[in-house]
Amino acid sequence: MYSMQKQEFTISAYTENTIGLLNRITIMFTRRRINIESLTVSESAIAGISKFTIVVNDLEDRITKLCVQIERHVEVLKCFYHRNDEIVHQEVALYKVSSEALLAGDQIEKIVRAYHARILEITPTYTVIEKTGHKAETQELFDKLNPYGVIQFIRSGRVAITRSNIEKLSEFLKERDRVQTVLDKQK
């Protein structure tokens, strides 16, 4: 049933916005010796609900058990995990290069165009370039720009949505409300 090989998974945990929850969730990974490759926390499509997007490489059975443990937190509504083919995901990378290098020739401009990146800001001393894509794409652009002197580089964590037409959290909340209505009527 489960693959016995480590693979990349994206975990989506929908939570209330509570102080200290991030720490409690990351401790669960530490205790299981599961390295977090990337972690992003943001608002979700549902008001008042935050979404943790966590990328890990591990065995599927360990990730399944971890999701069950994450859901045991009272502030966590639901936790799902997905393989890469089940989601659409992106990261954002920013590159700061010397404006002198940019103006010295057209090589950097050609690289920016070839990688479908864009220039966000040009000052007399530096230029900021942005690239949205998968980790390999943003790393490849870094490798191309680095010979021209990358001053700073940063890549965001993954943001992801499912390919499925069904929003699993919405379905979960509808079912939970239906069950609660039935229980309320029985009282």
N, C-alpha and C positions, 0 to 999 in steps of 0.2 A: 504494500500500500504506500508506504513512505519511501522516498529515495534515501539510500544509505550514503549519499554523497552530499557534501556541503554545496549549497547553492545560495544565490542572492534572493532575499525576500524583502518586501516592503511591508512593514507593519503599520496599520492605521488604528490609532486608539482615539476614540471620541470621549471627551471628558468635560466635566465642569471645570471652570477656571479657578483652581484652588492653589493657594500658596503652598509650596513644598511638594506638590505632586510630581513635578519633574524630577526632583531628587529621589523620591520614593520609587519611581519607575526605573530610573537609570540604575539604582542599586540592585534591582532585580536582574538586570543584565550582568552586572559585576559579579554577583553571587554565582551565577551560572557560567561565568567566564565566557560570555558572548560579547564580542567587540562590536560597538556601534560604529558603523562606517559613516553615517550621516544622520542628523536629527534636526527636524524642523517642527516648530509648534506655531500654529496660526489659528485664526478664527475659521470656523467651518461655515457651510451654507445655512446652518441652523443657528439662530440667534442664541447667544449665551453658551454655546458649545464650542470647545477648542478641539483641534485635530493635531495629534502627534503623528508625524510621518518619520518612521525610523527604518533605516536600511541596515541589514545585517547579512552575514554569510554564515550559515550553519545548516544543521540537519533539520529536515521538515518536522520530525517528531518533537524535537526540542523546541522549535518555534511554536508549534501547536500548544505544547504545555505552557510555554511562556505566556502566550496570549490568554490562556485560562487564568494564570496567576495574575496577570495585569487586570483582568476583569473583576477580580476579587476586591479591588480597591473600591470603596463606596462611591468615589467621585468619578469612576470610569463607567460610562454607559455601555460601551461595546468595543471590542478589539478584534480586528481582522488581520489576516496576512495574505499577501498576494505574490505570485511569481511575476517576473518582468513582463511576460506576454499578456498578463491580465490587466495591466495598467498603462497609462500614458504618463510619462514623467519627464521632468526637465530640471536643470540646475542653472543658476546664473553665475557667471564669473566676471570679475572686474580686473583689469590689467592697467597698471600705471607705468607709462614709459616716458622717457625724456622727450620733450617737445623738440629739442635739438635733433634727436635721432629721427623724429617724424619729418622734420623739415629738411634734413640732409639729403633726402632722395625720396623716391616714390615706393620703395620696397615695403615699408610698413603699411602704407595705404593699400597697396596691392594685396598684402596678406589679409588686412581687415576685410576687404571686399571678397576675397576668395573664401573666407570663412564665415561670410554673412554676419559679421560682427558690426558694431556701430561705435562711432566716437561719441562719447557723452559730454566731454569737456576738454577744451584746449586752453591752457594758460601759457605764459611765456616759459615756464619751467617744466611743466608736465602735461601729459595727455592721458585721459582715462578712456579706456576701450571696454565695451561690454559685449559678452557673448552668451547667448542662451543655447543650451543643448545638453546632451548627455555628458557624463564625466569624461569619457574618452575624447570627445570633441573639444571640450574646454581645455583639456590637458594638451591636446595636439596644437591648439592655437598658442598656448603658453610656450611650448617647445619651439614653435616658429618665431615667436616674438623675442624669446630670451636672448638670442645672439645680439639683438639690438639694445639690450639693457632694460629688462623689466625691473622697475624700482619696487613695485608692490604687486602682489597677486592674491586674490581671495576668491573662493568658490563657495556658494551657498550650499545648504543641504538640499536634498531632493524634495520637490513638490510633486504630488501624484494624484491622479484621479483614476477610477476604474474604467475599463472599457465597457463593462456591462451597462445595459440600459437601466438597471435597477440600482438605486442608491440603497445599499444594505442597511445603513443606519436609519434611514427614513422608514424602511420596511420593518425594522426591529422596533422602532418607536411606535409605529401604528399598531403592531401586534401587542406590544406592552400595554398601550392605551386600551385596546379591545379587551384584553384579559382583565385589566383593572376595572373597566366598566362592568364586565360580567360579575366580578367579585363584589363590586359596590351594590349591584342589583340583588345579590344573594344575601346581603346583610339585612 
